[in-house]
Amino acid sequence: MLSRIFSCAVIGLDGVIVEVEVDTGPGLPKMVIVGLPDAAVQESRERVRSAVHNAGFDYPRRALTVNLAPASVRKEGPAYDLPIALGVLAATHQLDQSLLDESLVIGELSLDGSVRHVRGMLPMAATAREQNFKRVFVPSSDAAEAALIPDLEVIPVNSLTELVMHLRGEIHIETTHTIDPADVIEPILSDFSEIKGQEHAKRALEVAAAGGHNVLMIGPPGSGKTLLARALPSILPKMTIDEALDVTRIYSVADALPSDVPLLRARPFRAPHHTISHAGLVGGGHIPHPGEVSLAHRGVLFLDELPEFGQRVLEVMRQPIEDKMVTISRANGSLTFPANFELVGAMNPCPCGYYGDPQRACTCSDATVTKYQKRISGPLLDRIDIHIHVPRVEYEKLSSDRTGEPSCAIQKRVEAARECQRQRFKNPEGGFINGVACNADMRPAEVRLYCDLDETCRNLMKSASMQLQLSARAYHRVLKLARTIADLAGCEKITSTHLAEALQYRPRLLDNNA
């Protein structure tokens, strides 16, 4: 007899409905799985046999053929264990297949028949809703994640035995109630009030948060660069529900979603070690998976000790910074992952870390300092809008009981500036004009339209362009930065004060002893 159960695969960040067909026939007891399965899917044969037997059902002593359609889509992971097991039971008349009409089944099986967590539950549940399935049977550990999708009946399953008894009407499994994303509590992050001193750096990060700009912090060890970076998400605008679902989908596919957190409400903060490979940073693999730049989508990507990262690793960053997405091409196709993040880099001015420090002498030669700083290529530096020096904190400020301005107060100014930008770039028909949502995303056409300069500002920019040798990209980045500073001040026009502050954030790597 032939049985047919529906499941789901994840390709990139999207789900694809998979039809699991199980057919019994004469021959030696053996299960053959076809339909481009990977090693984990092939191993389902052993898991399913043991799970069916240990759950108290009869495993057929006949030849079994399992087809995962469409055959053109590669299947990976153990999420097909549960639908295959149900297909075996239906094909051997131990279960009525009509009980699974309009249902999607997802889950990995243990040898004792219990159902385990699988990755990518959120996009699979969303696909079930889009394809008009009424219910999904999912591992109980993933039910809260699936319940984020409205108008979908989510049935949490603990074991194969429990599910079959539920389908037969012997017991009833309560449906997981749909979770309102607005009810998920946002966790407490590092606060700017905890950081002593560094007012200049805090101001720079406020400007970065207000306009979505990238930042590079340069300073001696222990000056607070990492603490400043970790506090940056606390002043970024709160994520909307759509943004939270967007980020959660990526973490679900990457299997990086905490087991007790169905929805990520705080903006991501990713800090990969400098030994990371380029595939780990931007994504890759035989079947492409999202990398750190995608896991930092809508949040912050912090690269500490920036010059220690491999040259190739840093160079592959250039395209995601510009395009806000990563395209990974393979022989069987290409996948695109979002990568709209704020880059925050941190580095010492030299290998010993004390070049230009007023209290501790540097032990590096000028040639060593120059070589160290030039590990970061000019094109990459050109893509970073804000370059700030983070000096050591004086004792008086460290020992003071006075706390700084809290993140919530800074966040209000940032959100007000972002609202100005949303209104500026808003498309009357919905969304944003040309996909520009903040000042950092502006292209030359938008810069020409919204960053008009008066005569005083043009003279200032002309002088600065000659002294700082600004490239065309750097010129536009200064204007975008000045536009953000004006938005923070609530000004319609860019003034020379805004432009002067923007110019002071240009790089001066080689003159820290000045």
C-alpha positions, 0 to 999 in steps of 0.5 A: 500500500502507498501512503502519503504524508506532508513535511517541509524542507528549508532552503535558505530562509524559506520553506518548501513543502515535501511529500513523503511517500512510503510504499511497501512491496515484496522483497527482503526487509529493507528501506530505500530512501530516494529524493536527494537525501543527505546522510542524516536523512539516509540514517532515518532508516535506522532511527525509524525502525527502532522508534517504531519497534520501541513505540510498540508498533509492528515494523513491516518485514517487507521492502519499503521505498520512501520517496521525498518529493520534489526530487529536485530539492536536496533534503537535509537533516533529521526532520523527516523521521516522524513523517516517515514513521507515520508513513510506514504505519499508514502503509501497513494499515496501523494508522488511517492516513486520512487523519493527517489530511491538511496536516504537516508533520515535522520532527526527529525521532529518538530510538525510543520513539520520543520526538526531538527538536529540529531547526528551522521551525519558524520558516516551516510553520510560515510555509504551512500557513502560506500553503493553506495547511490547517495544522502542524505536528511539531516537537513539543520543544519547538511548539512555541516557535511555531505558534508565532504564526497566526491562524495555524493549529500547532500540535506539540508532540512528545513521542510517536506513541502519543501522536498515534494515540492522539490521531486515533482519538485515544487521548487528546493533545492540547493545541499550543495557543498562538503567541502574540509577539508583542507579549515576548519580553525584551531582555535587559542589555548593557547600559551606557550609564555603566560606562565611565568617561568616554563621552566622545566615544558615546556621542559617536556611537549615538550618531552611528545608531541614529543613522545606521553608520559603521564604526571603528574604535582605536585605543589602548587595551582596557580603554572600554572599546568592547564595553562600548560596543556591547552597549550599542544595541541598547540605544538602537531603535526597538525592533518592530514585530516584523523585524523581530520575526525576520531575525528569529527566522535566521536564528531558527534556520541556523539552529542558534535560537535559545530553547526558551526564547521563541522570539528574539526581541533584542537586537542581535550582537555578534562578536566572532573570534578573529580566527573565524573563516570567511565561510563562517563570517559570510555563510557557506557550506555544501548546502549554504547556511547563514554566517555571522553577518546574517546572524547580526542582521538588524543588529551589531557585528562586532569585530574585536582586534580587527587587524588580527582577522585574516586578509581574505576574511576582511575583504569578503566583508566589503560586499555585504557592507555595501549591499546589505545582503550575501549571495552564496553561489553553488553549482546547484544554485545560489541563495541570498541571506540578509545582512543589514547590520552595523559594523563595529570594529575595535583595534589597538593602534599598534601590536603592543597597544600603546602607540600615542599613549601619554602614560605608557611608552610604545615599544613598536618601531614606526615600520611595525606600527605602519605595517600593523595598521595597513592590515586593514585595506583602504577600501574597507576603511573607506566603508566605515563612516565613523573613526574614533580614538578611545583613550584610557579612562582617567582615574578621577572618572573611574573612581567617581560615583557619578553615572552616565546618561542611561541608554533609554534617554539616548535611545529616545533621541536615536528613535526621534532621528530615525523617525525623521529619516523614515518620513523622509524616505517613506514611499506613499505606496508603502515601504521606502523609496529605493529601499533606503530606510536610514541615512547610511543607506542613501545613494548618490541620488538621495545624497544630492537631494537631501544633503544640500550644502550652503556656501559656507559648508561647500567651502568647508568641504572643499578644504577638507577634501583636499586635506583629507584626500577624500575619495568619492565614497568618503565624500558622500559618507561625510555628507550622510554623517552630517545629515544624521547629526542634523537629524539628531539636532532636529535641523532641516538643513546641514550647517557647518557645525554638523559638517565639522563634527562629521569631518572629525570622524574621518580616519587618522590612523597614523598620527595618534602620537600627535 
